[in-house]
Amino acid sequence: MTPTKSYKRVFIGITILLVLCFITNISLGSVVIPWLDTLASLVGGSVEKESWRHIILDYRLPKALTAIIVGSGLGVSGLLMQTLFRNPLAGPFVLGITSGATLGVALLILGSTFMGAAAATFLISKWGLVIAASLGSMLILFAAMVVSVKVKDTMAILIIGLMFGSITSAIVSVLSYFAPADQLQQYVFWGFGSLGNLSWLEVAVLFAIFFLGILLSIIAIKPLNTLLLGENYARSLGLNIKLSRFLIISATGLLAGSITAFAGPIAFIGLATPHLTRQLFHTSDHKTLIPAVMLLGSVIMLICDCISQLPSSEYTLPINAITSLIGAPVVIWLLVRKRKMLF
């Protein structure tokens, strides 16, 4: 069997799994809705209870679409960073973009003590948190872009990105130390991550930024494949290293920054999904990896969200905790299994 035919079969299998996970995710929750009624609601058919249609279209469908955007966007941004730095431990967080978004939210929530009551109530809203996180991630992204133009060594960019993260973490720690208990609790809850509570307008804005990031990632496919050969060899082939870095960092910033702004910091997905995809497809060609990572990341995110909802329960576990608890052991097992097969 040729690799192309094998890839097509895997793509078809993951796509079918994605559809099944998508419908299952929508049907589960504090009110379990039968599959047939879930499908009927999605296609405009008749349902047993009209309230189910309202629950699906106004609450569960936006959350499921957010899970797909988050899973695919973080997976692709992690893949870009691992290729750029040629480091399997690289993820969307290595440039400090996620830390910048966290700092923006921390300054807004934990610094609200110094604002008036009316100003604090207005700013600490859903859009206020999104804007604060976006501004924080954009600030770090701009700094990373400046560094990528000035610095020749890619590893130096990685180290500087980690230092950005350390600085922002230190500032957040100081703010947390002096913050009142109620503000600290609100900040901690934001840090848990959440796929729900997004309106259709917010989902549309997130998708628009996500689409632009994916478009830049597709444009960067050829530079990404060339960078796999090493920077010196890529430069000898005529690749503009600085322009390629700028393009890849921009795509990562749009994807990771917007997702963190709307859904909060979500761990594991950006780091582990590229590894799972490479082991499943056995290729390093980004023309195959990028769509595969998007599909697999969406599936993983939907599964984690199904687990976090505790079906038939009114409680919802933090999605950030589920992604780490479920995903990290799987990746460890896959890497250990692969090592045993090689040696």
Secondary structure, 3 states (H helix, E strand, C coil): CCHHHHHHHHHHHHHHHHHHHHHHHHHCCCCCCCHHHHHHHHHCCCCCCHHHHHHHHHHHHHHHHHHHHHHHHHHHHHHHHHHHHCCCCCCCCCCCHHHHHHHHHHHHHHCHHHCCHHHHHHHCCHHHHHHHHHHHHHHHHHHHHHHHHHCCCHHHHHHHHHHHHHHHHHHHHHHHHHCCHHHHHHHHHHHCCCCCCCCHHHHHHHHHHHHHHHHHHHHCHHHHHHHCCCHHHHHHCCCCHHHHHHHHHHHHHHHHHHHHHHHCCCCCHHHHHHHHHHHHHCCCCHHHHHHHHHHHHHHHHHHHHHHHCCCCCCCCCCHHHHHHHHHHHHHHHHHHHHHHHHC
